[in-house]
Amino acid sequence: MIKYGIAALLVFGATAAQAQNCSSNFTISGGLAPAISTWDSFPGLNPGTAIDNLARAAQLNSYWVSIKVNRRLGLLTALNDGARNGRVQQVKMTVRKRGNATRVDYTMVLNPGQVPGFDFRSNVCRIIRSAAGG
């Protein structure tokens, strides 16, 4: 019985360690114009594939305009008008190889007085997950 308990602990422990994902890496810092950042890592994903997938996802996002992709640098920039009021924020996503994984970073600085919506974190993480094609 102890053997199975240890095996379960190892399995669940590994799952918890892998759960360090976009949502748990999400940070908001600053005062009047807070900076939002998060990242996620995708084992075995090619950075070129990741940036291509992110570019497709960005084009499907109706709140993003002026999307620019520099595949060589692994950089995607866009203007976000999520509030639909013309006060856009620049979104930057970088893709880089880290060991056997590809790391995707997301950063955005909100305009003074703007507050992200309740589903903002899940939407950002959904876009980041699209790097893996999902």
Backbone bond lengths (Angstrom), bond angles and torsions (degrees), N, CA, C in turn:
res aa  C-N    CA-C-N  psi(-1)  N-CA   C-N-CA  omega(-1)  CA-C   N-CA-C  phi
1 M - - - 1.450 - - 1.526 111.39 -
2 I 1.331 115.57 -40.81 1.459 119.30 178.78 1.526 109.95 -63.33
3 K 1.344 115.74 -37.15 1.462 119.88 179.80 1.531 110.62 -59.04
4 Y 1.352 116.68 -42.57 1.464 120.38 179.56 1.527 111.33 -69.97
5 G 1.320 116.27 -35.31 1.463 120.07 177.63 1.518 111.37 -64.01
6 I 1.336 116.31 -41.23 1.464 120.35 178.13 1.521 110.25 -66.53
7 A 1.334 116.52 -41.88 1.469 119.89 178.62 1.524 110.39 -61.77
8 A 1.331 116.70 -42.88 1.470 120.31 179.31 1.522 110.37 -64.35
9 L 1.328 116.31 -40.72 1.458 120.40 178.65 1.527 110.81 -61.96
10 L 1.329 116.61 -41.96 1.461 119.87 178.20 1.520 111.63 -63.95
11 V 1.327 116.63 -42.13 1.463 120.42 179.88 1.518 110.57 -65.54
12 F 1.339 116.88 -49.61 1.459 119.65 -178.51 1.521 111.52 -69.60
13 G 1.319 117.25 -32.28 1.458 120.58 176.18 1.515 111.20 -64.52
14 A 1.333 116.41 -41.49 1.463 120.45 177.54 1.516 110.25 -64.85
15 T 1.325 116.59 -39.11 1.458 120.41 179.03 1.524 110.26 -63.73
16 A 1.313 117.00 -42.46 1.464 120.38 179.88 1.530 110.58 -65.08
17 A 1.337 116.61 -38.60 1.461 119.31 179.34 1.523 110.75 -66.54
18 Q 1.332 116.70 -36.59 1.453 120.33 179.53 1.522 111.34 -75.70
19 A 1.318 117.59 -16.02 1.458 121.26 -177.20 1.523 112.36 -73.72
20 Q 1.334 116.86 -1.29 1.464 121.36 175.70 1.521 106.80 -70.30
21 N 1.305 116.41 83.09 1.458 120.95 -171.95 1.520 111.20 -120.55
22 C 1.309 115.71 -166.47 1.461 122.74 -177.38 1.527 112.29 -51.16
23 S 1.304 116.61 -47.98 1.462 120.37 -175.98 1.528 111.81 -63.46
24 S 1.326 116.96 -41.55 1.464 119.35 -178.91 1.528 112.37 -79.07
25 N 1.326 118.23 -16.93 1.468 121.86 177.63 1.526 112.37 -91.71
26 F 1.303 117.87 -1.25 1.461 124.35 -174.09 1.526 110.62 -70.07
27 T 1.341 116.83 125.52 1.467 120.37 177.98 1.529 110.49 -133.28
28 I 1.313 114.75 145.78 1.460 122.42 172.34 1.517 105.76 -125.23
29 S 1.339 116.66 122.74 1.459 119.84 -178.26 1.518 109.82 -135.50
30 G 1.302 115.51 156.17 1.458 120.21 178.97 1.511 110.96 107.73
31 G 1.299 115.24 178.19 1.455 120.82 -176.11 1.505 113.11 -106.56
32 L 1.325 116.20 -100.10 1.458 121.98 -175.06 1.521 113.59 -62.99
33 A 1.328 117.27 -38.02 1.466 122.12 178.97 1.528 107.60 -122.08
34 P 1.328 117.21 82.19 1.463 120.13 -173.71 1.528 113.38 -68.43
35 A 1.326 114.55 142.99 1.461 121.86 174.73 1.522 108.35 -93.33
36 I 1.306 115.43 134.07 1.457 121.97 179.21 1.515 107.19 -112.92
37 S 1.322 116.34 132.05 1.460 119.07 177.06 1.523 109.97 -146.32
38 T 1.309 114.26 152.49 1.454 121.85 174.09 1.517 108.04 -162.54
39 W 1.313 116.41 170.82 1.455 120.98 178.25 1.518 109.17 -157.06
40 D 1.315 114.09 162.83 1.460 121.11 173.71 1.517 107.47 -149.01
41 S 1.316 115.76 158.36 1.450 122.15 -177.17 1.524 109.15 -123.54
42 F 1.335 116.17 141.62 1.462 121.63 -175.71 1.527 109.68 -127.76
43 P 1.338 117.77 101.97 1.468 121.05 -179.75 1.529 111.75 -60.43
44 G 1.329 115.08 135.88 1.457 121.30 175.10 1.518 115.74 77.48
45 L 1.319 118.44 -0.81 1.465 121.38 -178.58 1.526 110.08 -87.02
46 N 1.315 116.48 131.76 1.456 122.54 177.15 1.531 109.26 -74.63
47 P 1.345 118.86 133.34 1.466 120.49 -179.78 1.531 113.75 -58.56
48 G 1.330 117.78 -35.87 1.464 120.54 178.03 1.518 112.01 -63.66
49 T 1.323 115.84 -41.46 1.465 120.53 176.72 1.522 110.22 -64.62
50 A 1.331 116.09 -41.53 1.467 120.71 -179.02 1.529 111.42 -61.68
51 I 1.333 117.99 -46.43 1.470 119.91 -178.01 1.523 110.56 -67.67
52 D 1.340 117.23 -36.03 1.468 119.96 176.89 1.526 111.06 -64.23
53 N 1.339 116.52 -43.15 1.470 120.67 178.79 1.526 111.36 -64.84
54 L 1.334 116.83 -40.32 1.467 120.40 178.16 1.527 111.11 -64.79
55 A 1.326 116.57 -38.91 1.470 120.04 178.90 1.524 110.57 -62.52
56 R 1.333 117.03 -41.82 1.472 120.14 177.60 1.525 110.90 -63.77
57 A 1.327 116.54 -43.52 1.470 120.38 179.92 1.526 110.81 -64.32
58 A 1.327 116.92 -39.01 1.468 120.73 179.67 1.521 110.77 -63.59
59 Q 1.325 117.28 -38.62 1.463 120.64 -179.87 1.525 111.59 -68.04
60 L 1.328 116.77 -26.17 1.466 120.56 178.46 1.525 112.45 -82.91
61 N 1.333 116.84 -14.07 1.456 121.79 -178.64 1.530 108.79 -82.58
62 S 1.301 117.15 109.74 1.471 121.05 -174.19 1.531 113.30 -68.51
63 Y 1.325 118.40 -12.67 1.464 121.00 179.81 1.527 112.19 -88.38
64 W 1.333 117.60 -11.08 1.460 120.94 -176.83 1.518 110.38 -101.20
65 V 1.327 115.92 133.69 1.462 122.05 177.28 1.527 108.53 -130.88
66 S 1.315 116.80 170.04 1.475 122.78 178.80 1.526 111.62 51.01
67 I 1.311 116.04 48.94 1.465 121.55 -178.19 1.525 109.14 -76.10
68 K 1.330 115.55 128.28 1.466 121.51 177.84 1.522 108.40 -127.92
69 V 1.324 115.41 134.74 1.462 121.05 -179.24 1.521 108.81 -124.52
70 N 1.331 116.14 127.71 1.454 121.96 172.25 1.521 105.88 -114.74
71 R 1.324 114.87 95.40 1.464 120.50 -174.61 1.533 110.91 -62.99
72 R 1.327 117.06 -38.18 1.461 121.10 -178.62 1.530 111.40 -61.81
73 L 1.330 116.61 -40.63 1.467 120.67 179.49 1.525 112.95 -87.54
74 G 1.334 117.58 -10.80 1.463 120.75 -176.46 1.517 111.29 67.94
75 L 1.332 116.56 42.60 1.463 121.49 -174.59 1.521 110.93 -126.65
76 L 1.311 116.17 131.82 1.461 122.69 173.29 1.519 107.02 -123.85
77 T 1.327 116.80 128.72 1.462 121.13 174.60 1.520 108.38 -124.78
78 A 1.306 115.34 149.33 1.465 121.05 178.35 1.517 108.28 -155.91
79 L 1.315 115.25 163.47 1.459 121.19 172.54 1.518 107.48 -104.03
80 N 1.321 116.15 130.70 1.459 122.53 -177.64 1.527 109.20 -105.97
81 D 1.316 116.37 123.89 1.468 121.61 175.16 1.526 108.30 -119.97
82 G 1.332 115.44 57.17 1.461 121.15 -176.56 1.511 114.20 -61.16
83 A 1.321 118.07 -29.93 1.465 121.13 -179.51 1.531 111.86 -85.01
84 R 1.326 115.91 -8.04 1.472 121.68 -179.43 1.533 112.22 56.83
85 N 1.348 115.24 37.48 1.461 118.88 179.53 1.530 112.53 -119.61
86 G 1.325 117.04 7.47 1.452 120.89 178.83 1.519 114.86 85.47
87 R 1.329 118.00 -5.99 1.469 121.65 177.82 1.525 107.83 -92.03
88 V 1.319 116.10 89.15 1.461 120.83 -173.67 1.524 111.71 -86.62
89 Q 1.310 114.75 154.31 1.456 122.77 174.01 1.519 107.30 -121.55
90 Q 1.333 115.96 147.79 1.457 118.98 177.56 1.520 109.76 -86.01
91 V 1.316 115.18 130.83 1.461 123.37 175.33 1.521 106.99 -103.40
92 K 1.327 116.62 134.74 1.464 121.48 175.35 1.519 108.33 -126.38
93 M 1.318 114.96 130.98 1.458 120.63 174.97 1.521 107.64 -127.00
94 T 1.323 115.58 131.46 1.458 120.33 177.16 1.518 109.10 -117.72
95 V 1.306 114.69 147.20 1.459 122.32 179.28 1.518 106.77 -126.32
96 R 1.336 116.64 127.44 1.465 119.30 178.63 1.522 110.51 -149.47
97 K 1.298 114.26 152.75 1.457 121.62 179.63 1.520 108.70 -77.84
98 R 1.328 116.48 132.50 1.466 123.02 175.74 1.522 107.92 -133.43
99 G 1.325 116.88 100.64 1.462 120.43 -176.64 1.521 109.42 64.20
100 N 1.341 116.39 -126.31 1.467 119.74 178.73 1.526 111.59 -95.11
101 A 1.313 116.93 12.66 1.469 121.05 -177.31 1.529 110.19 -123.00
102 T 1.316 114.81 167.52 1.460 121.97 173.28 1.519 107.75 -114.36
103 R 1.314 115.81 128.46 1.462 121.31 179.95 1.526 109.25 -102.19
104 V 1.337 115.24 133.58 1.461 122.04 177.42 1.524 107.58 -114.99
105 D 1.337 116.73 121.82 1.467 122.53 177.87 1.519 109.54 -108.97
106 Y 1.321 116.14 143.19 1.467 123.39 179.35 1.519 107.71 -126.56
107 T 1.329 117.41 130.22 1.468 121.04 174.13 1.525 109.67 -137.76
108 M 1.316 114.59 146.94 1.459 121.52 177.40 1.525 107.83 -158.20
109 V 1.324 116.71 140.17 1.461 121.61 175.14 1.522 107.26 -110.86
110 L 1.329 115.92 122.90 1.462 120.64 179.03 1.524 110.24 -75.08
111 N 1.299 115.79 152.95 1.460 120.79 173.81 1.527 109.17 -72.74
112 P 1.333 117.74 152.18 1.464 119.73 178.35 1.529 111.34 -53.99
113 G 1.316 114.87 133.24 1.458 120.93 177.70 1.514 114.82 87.60
114 Q 1.330 118.41 -9.37 1.460 119.82 179.16 1.522 110.38 -89.87
115 V 1.314 115.07 142.19 1.459 122.22 -179.43 1.526 107.43 -126.79
116 P 1.342 117.97 132.03 1.462 118.94 179.40 1.527 111.27 -67.19
117 G 1.325 115.96 151.19 1.460 121.83 178.69 1.519 111.87 -70.96
118 F 1.317 116.40 169.23 1.462 121.69 -176.28 1.527 112.58 -63.07
119 D 1.320 118.42 -27.39 1.463 121.39 -178.01 1.533 112.60 -100.47
120 F 1.316 117.26 12.59 1.460 121.62 -175.85 1.526 111.78 -60.32
121 R 1.331 117.16 -48.49 1.467 120.96 -177.87 1.522 111.05 -59.16
122 S 1.319 117.01 -46.38 1.468 119.34 -178.80 1.528 110.99 -65.89
123 N 1.328 117.86 -35.22 1.467 120.45 177.66 1.528 111.64 -67.01
124 V 1.324 116.97 -42.32 1.465 120.63 178.09 1.525 109.61 -62.70
125 C 1.318 117.03 -45.76 1.465 120.47 -178.93 1.527 111.42 -66.02
126 R 1.312 117.37 -33.38 1.473 120.65 176.46 1.526 109.49 -63.69
127 I 1.320 117.22 -42.28 1.465 120.74 178.88 1.527 110.25 -64.72
128 I 1.325 117.19 -43.52 1.464 120.34 178.54 1.526 110.55 -61.80
129 R 1.332 117.35 -43.14 1.474 120.72 178.82 1.525 111.99 -61.94
130 S 1.319 117.13 -24.49 1.463 119.68 179.37 1.529 111.56 -64.85
131 A 1.327 118.19 -15.80 1.467 121.02 176.20 1.524 110.80 -58.34
132 A 1.329 115.79 -32.59 1.466 120.95 -179.92 1.522 111.91 -85.98
133 G 1.321 116.89 2.51 1.459 120.52 178.85 1.509 113.52 91.41
134 G 1.335 117.31 9.22 1.464 120.17 -177.89 1.482 114.15 -107.51
